[in-house]
Amino acid sequence: MIRPVAVIGAGPFGLSTAAHLRARGIPVRVFGEPMVSWRDHMPEGMLLKSTPAASNLDCPQPGHTLADYCDAAGVRRLVTDEDIIPVETFTAYGEWFQQRLVPGLERVRVVSADRDPGGGFAIALDSGELFTARAVVVATGLAGLAHLPPELTGAAADGPSPSGPVSHSSQHHDLGRFAGRELIVIGAGQSALETATLAAEAGARVRVVARGRGRVAFGSPPWRQPAFRPRSPFGRAWSLWALSHHPHPYRFLPESTRHYLVRRVLGPLGAWWLRERFESGVRVRDVERVVGAEAPDGSPVLIVRTHAGRTERLTADHVIAATGYRVDLAAMDFLGPGLRTRLAVSRGTPRLGPGYVSSVPGLYFTGLPAASSYGPVMRFVCGTEFASPRLARHLAAAHG
């Protein structure tokens, strides 16, 4: 019996990788709910910061771009840099892509993946099935990687919760629940600014607490970007062009440089089209830093240090931490001890070689966990264009 490749995760990177593997004739089993993070963990009414050109799931077959989906669904074509993509449209596009190119998707959870004594990988599913895979691709996206800064744990001892005093932005699909309430959103990136805007438009009284002097920053509209700089999926700049189209040498940079660039490139910055909506409904409080948080009576108190060196206490009915995501192998609890002990890591993230393979032959990582090895483009959907064909080619050569 030919052993398949197990792809764990059915978001953009998992679906794109599976499409490339299947195009090579490699048997694949793909596990997970399609586009679940986009469908359930993004706020209703959200618009994508990325342009249509940066929002295509890569595959070898023509006819599967976002524009192709729009044509098939009979909705307005999204093709120019000025076209803004509703999250509902992008989610539907991913599901359409899955139905056409990964029709055998299995909506079950992988509970364990470990080395098999006979070679390959032993996979256990929550359905009770056990089987052996020739290789494993981890493409679990943002699942379990929501980051809550330690300064906030004083008000969220049991972790962030929508019903508690502090939550994470990924825990809110319907921000209308905050109508008429005082809300603090921590952060200055797109997630923070758009969450704050949508909550304010739903009737909440919203303050954004952000580090830094002056108002939060927004990007420039496409028509104001210098035409003499090369085009990239994220705007016109030589650095963005290099990181987007030529991330091959990234993994050879010093460790500290790699992790710094993953954190800082393309953020924190709001989308150009959000500025007017944000400024009309949201207040901003610039602070030097957040010192801590408490919830003595069930309502959060945020303790901040001002730029003048004073300590102040900010109160609200709820605090949303729009503080991003951090790769944490501990959150990938399906990885068995035989894999974890052999994985080479860099500050908690897997260290990857050519073709996105880890230090365990046959075990691959793509998407956000690959960012520390292949750069910030791996945080975005357009990273599938670079990652998926290279991963499939390496896997086919080593395990085809």
Secondary structure as the mmCIF struct_conf table of DSSP 4:
data_model
#
loop_
_struct_conf.conf_type_id
_struct_conf.id
_struct_conf.beg_label_comp_id
_struct_conf.beg_label_asym_id
_struct_conf.beg_label_seq_id
_struct_conf.end_label_comp_id
_struct_conf.end_label_asym_id
_struct_conf.end_label_seq_id
HELX_LH_PP_P HELX_LH_PP_P1 ILE A 2 PRO A 4
STRN STRN1 VAL A 5 ILE A 8
BEND BEND1 GLY A 11 GLY A 11
HELX_RH_AL_P HELX_RH_AL_P1 PRO A 12 ALA A 23
TURN_TY1_P TURN_TY1_P1 ARG A 24 GLY A 25
STRN STRN2 VAL A 28 PHE A 31
BEND BEND2 GLY A 32 GLY A 32
TURN_TY1_P TURN_TY1_P2 PRO A 34 MET A 35
HELX_RH_AL_P HELX_RH_AL_P2 VAL A 36 ASP A 40
BEND BEND3 HIS A 41 MET A 42
TURN_TY1_P TURN_TY1_P3 GLU A 44 GLY A 45
STRN STRN3 LEU A 47 LEU A 47
BEND BEND4 LYS A 49 SER A 50
HELX_RH_3T_P HELX_RH_3T_P1 PRO A 52 ALA A 54
HELX_LH_PP_P HELX_LH_PP_P2 ASN A 56 ASP A 58
BEND BEND5 PRO A 60 GLY A 63
BEND BEND6 THR A 65 THR A 65
HELX_RH_AL_P HELX_RH_AL_P3 LEU A 66 ALA A 73
TURN_TY1_P TURN_TY1_P4 GLY A 74 GLY A 74
BEND BEND7 THR A 80 THR A 80
TURN_TY1_P TURN_TY1_P5 ASP A 81 GLU A 82
STRN STRN4 PRO A 86 PRO A 86
HELX_RH_AL_P HELX_RH_AL_P4 VAL A 87 LEU A 101
TURN_TY1_P TURN_TY1_P6 PRO A 103 GLY A 104
STRN STRN5 GLU A 106 GLU A 106
STRN STRN6 VAL A 110 ARG A 115
TURN_TY1_P TURN_TY1_P7 PRO A 117 GLY A 118
BEND BEND8 GLY A 119 GLY A 120
STRN STRN7 PHE A 121 LEU A 125
TURN_TY1_P TURN_TY1_P8 ASP A 126 SER A 127
BEND BEND9 GLY A 128 GLY A 128
STRN STRN8 LEU A 130 ALA A 133
BEND BEND10 ARG A 134 ARG A 134
STRN STRN9 ALA A 135 VAL A 138
TURN_TY1_P TURN_TY1_P9 GLY A 141 GLY A 144
STRN STRN10 ALA A 146 ALA A 146
HELX_RH_3T_P HELX_RH_3T_P2 PRO A 150 ALA A 155
TURN_TY1_P TURN_TY1_P10 ALA A 157 ASP A 158
TURN_TY1_P TURN_TY1_P11 PRO A 162 SER A 163
BEND BEND11 GLY A 164 PRO A 165
STRN STRN11 VAL A 166 HIS A 168
HELX_RH_3T_P HELX_RH_3T_P3 SER A 169 GLN A 171
BEND BEND12 HIS A 173 HIS A 173
HELX_RH_3T_P HELX_RH_3T_P4 LEU A 175 PHE A 178
TURN_TY1_P TURN_TY1_P12 ALA A 179 GLY A 180
BEND BEND13 ARG A 181 ARG A 181
STRN STRN12 GLU A 182 ILE A 186
BEND BEND14 GLY A 189 GLY A 189
HELX_RH_AL_P HELX_RH_AL_P5 GLN A 190 GLU A 201
TURN_TY1_P TURN_TY1_P13 ALA A 202 GLY A 203
STRN STRN13 ARG A 205 ARG A 211
BEND BEND15 GLY A 212 ARG A 215
HELX_LH_PP_P HELX_LH_PP_P3 VAL A 216 ALA A 217
STRN STRN14 PHE A 218 PHE A 218
HELX_LH_PP_P HELX_LH_PP_P4 GLY A 219 PRO A 221
HELX_RH_3T_P HELX_RH_3T_P5 PRO A 222 ARG A 224
BEND BEND16 GLN A 225 GLN A 225
TURN_TY1_P TURN_TY1_P14 ALA A 227 PHE A 228
BEND BEND17 ARG A 229 ARG A 229
HELX_LH_PP_P HELX_LH_PP_P5 PRO A 230 PRO A 230
STRN STRN15 ARG A 231 SER A 232
TURN_TY1_P TURN_TY1_P15 PRO A 233 PHE A 234
STRN STRN16 GLY A 235 ARG A 236
HELX_RH_AL_P HELX_RH_AL_P6 TRP A 238 HIS A 245
HELX_RH_3T_P HELX_RH_3T_P6 HIS A 248 PHE A 252
BEND BEND18 LEU A 253 LEU A 253
HELX_RH_AL_P HELX_RH_AL_P7 GLU A 255 ARG A 264
TURN_TY1_P TURN_TY1_P16 VAL A 265 LEU A 266
BEND BEND19 PRO A 268 PRO A 268
STRN STRN17 GLY A 270 GLY A 270
HELX_RH_3T_P HELX_RH_3T_P7 TRP A 272 LEU A 274
HELX_RH_AL_P HELX_RH_AL_P8 ARG A 275 GLY A 281
STRN STRN18 VAL A 282 VAL A 287
BEND BEND20 GLU A 288 GLU A 288
STRN STRN19 ARG A 289 GLU A 294
TURN_TY1_P TURN_TY1_P17 PRO A 296 ASP A 297
BEND BEND21 GLY A 298 SER A 299
STRN STRN20 VAL A 301 ARG A 305
TURN_TY1_P TURN_TY1_P18 HIS A 307 ALA A 308
BEND BEND22 GLY A 309 GLY A 309
STRN STRN21 THR A 311 THR A 315
BEND BEND23 ASP A 317 ASP A 317
STRN STRN22 HIS A 318 ALA A 321
STRN STRN23 TYR A 325 TYR A 325
HELX_RH_3T_P HELX_RH_3T_P8 LEU A 329 ALA A 331
TURN_TY1_P TURN_TY1_P19 ASP A 333 PHE A 334
STRN STRN24 LEU A 335 LEU A 335
HELX_RH_AL_P HELX_RH_AL_P9 PRO A 337 ARG A 340
TURN_TY1_P TURN_TY1_P20 THR A 341 ARG A 342
STRN STRN25 VAL A 345 SER A 346
TURN_TY1_P TURN_TY1_P21 ARG A 347 GLY A 348
STRN STRN26 THR A 349 PRO A 350
HELX_RH_3T_P HELX_RH_3T_P9 PRO A 354 TYR A 356
STRN STRN27 VAL A 357 VAL A 357
BEND BEND24 SER A 359 VAL A 360
TURN_TY1_P TURN_TY1_P22 PRO A 361 GLY A 362
STRN STRN28 LEU A 363 PHE A 365
BEND BEND25 GLY A 367 GLY A 367
HELX_RH_3T_P HELX_RH_3T_P10 LEU A 368 ALA A 370
HELX_RH_AL_P HELX_RH_AL_P10 ALA A 371 TYR A 374
HELX_RH_3T_P HELX_RH_3T_P11 PRO A 376 ARG A 379
BEND BEND26 PHE A 380 PHE A 380
HELX_RH_3T_P HELX_RH_3T_P12 VAL A 381 GLY A 383
HELX_RH_AL_P HELX_RH_AL_P11 THR A 384 HIS A 399
#
